[in-house]
Amino acid sequence: MLHRVEKNKNILLKLNKEEVPQTEFGPPRCVGYFSNGEGSWSPDASQLSYFYPLELSNIHIDLNHGIETLKYNFYPNEKIDHILKWIVLNYEKILAPPESQWRKWIEPDFIMTRSQLRKIMIAIYDEKARWIIRAVKFRGTIYLCPLDTEENKRWASNIPHRQKEHMLWGYNFEKFIFTSDPQQPPDLSQAVNTAETFNCMFQANLNNKLLMYSAEIDGVISDKKYDEPLPLDDLKFIEAKTIKYQLPNNSELKFLNWWCQSYTAGIENIICAFTNCKGIVNNIKEYKLSDIKQENQVYWNTECCFNFLDEFLSFLKDRVRDDYSETIYTFTKTPYEGISMESTPADSSTSFLPKWFTEFKKNMTD
């Protein structure tokens, strides 16, 4: 449950997971896709990968293989330009109903990335987490974007060696189980580049609020290579993960992250590689989301997550009223405290809706 109190002239949202009213979410529906490359964006499936099942007996994978050629960025630009580009090309698919177009341009009430959606959902359980999200209102829709902070940059440049190693193993695992053609085995000589991603746009209803968000997709399950346009309703997504062979003490929070990340993209199966301290995989397990939820029900309740998400977005809908050109709203989650809100005048240094996006809509109405 979410409680509001006044603190330092800002509104503080206190987190409480005891009360759990029923919340309706989804099911999520894929409405489009795009690909990201090294400094490029394209409205196609050029980065789509296909799951290539491994023979699970006598598994031996060295995740250090080719790791020296892996291109990675632990602190990517998390602005929402990739979503805005998709909207510009596809706005006709998501237009608000004619009777609402006097106040809204597109139908979704909220636009964000799945990463932001997940962080909000697990906030009541991830008490140590700190994050900052900005919100603006443009043509009747609220857009959310993470704030680029110096603290995050310092973290990315000072990741402990052991933690960095495990993160790289996670990226590298994908090249062993995904291929660009389901009829051909993975090309292990190909260097992994974390900037190259296939992304889908999803819509989901949450208690009469329409959410639209982007989600990076590891791969799809199919015996044949798809032609474009992709059959959105037929796509079966799958997620790849790695975890230490000896489960860490906070594994229940990790599994909650996995569940929220997968559920909101309609993913039912997760392929998980168990690594030893040297990056060797001798065991791969396929998790079903329903099993993850069942096995961790004593630690977390997904209804609490959806309930908090609903209340948080209801709070935003009530408070974020001014036009994007007037006010930017900042929401800060402080460890062990809650979420505070601050509103400040908008200016060019804090705005995250680029001019090419806002001018596009303006030119449509001129």
Steps between C-alpha positions, in 0.01 A plus 500: 500500500615855431480769768560873442668722754661843483877519528718803427221651292511195273244222494638173629341172399550240773514138388288238674446149366250369754171592331437326168186590306448322168665675206440414135803516270524397139547275331778695325458528124786554253412789268829556317876459494830661405873426509790687658853478363829668577375858502209420269124439515293322237127416480562135417593160643864505387619418855246224566652178639360147512536251783719202406441220756807330645538135583465520877698184579873547564480878482837676509509866398789735570351849524850647471506390135543812286434729794796719404314605182171572678387859454304627795373812671399465864349849493301536177301810416164428659305782343183406317592627152469147357136489614430848365640404158265202491204721595577749221494218243202315648278758670207414273486154663459648849294813443259599773131442418347785296288615794817541713730664246420850621706419812717201400715423197567130557306247702757386765480678834864424587814450289816346651758225466449157652800569721316790664182296525688221677675735744169648607337158536767360733552821701315364805737202519826655376539728801869576435443624146541864410366638174379825349228521237382816327150546360344748260159532339477544125170511313319310776757220548753476784854409392747352750877508465787411739725781614862479394685547832869536583454231766397248234792596279744451788350159573537392136866604491586333832325163483693242709693257281306194616162662439611627160621152409160346578323769298721426199434127533129576488535690173729235355263213580254629242730422206492129592122469481385759246549515125398729215351201312318218686625252238863582577689453831634810678817651357733498800761703313264797485584771754222595741401867500258605774398806295339272240151417622157400374218679678124469506236753593234370738167628622326384816200616699536559872167577667381715209841659442660421165878452525736485203864405545801367313673175595826351378435144379774235523343271242199319361413132467435398138601219263513739206630848438227762493439735213404858569266631614525264794184314611473686831224283646695179428838597643614286793772676697765343721742653752859398581654536847808392691536448872766371737485125554463563871194724519581833672326601822279753321393264221131557581536865390684391186214261417248780556693714252494214253129442548401866454732546205365193320133526591467854370633384160283191479798268552415161650841329498846597625815306406742525792868401501658416836863613506784409733757753620701457178215560257444135414144380441417135564132545571225679310146516631181620335278693741132556447367826640223316682761286680709804599192661649399184684847432643541856632151573630626513860735785403291716270151547362458624144163652591688735733720604207208571269308673776788737571553562128132588468506738796824663391369564148168624641701746709690612189179541306362721775814711550659528154267761354708778346615492140851366427613852406408631845590239764715192551409266783777302669438186706785378720504167679720524809626178663286389796283813486260537209447698182503880502366731231631839397373727224730751330465740206589336170809615312723368224744338744236283666264426212516147359242535221712610203388784280470277192232300685293789635533693173379195307166509679483879474557486123219245470251746644622812319 
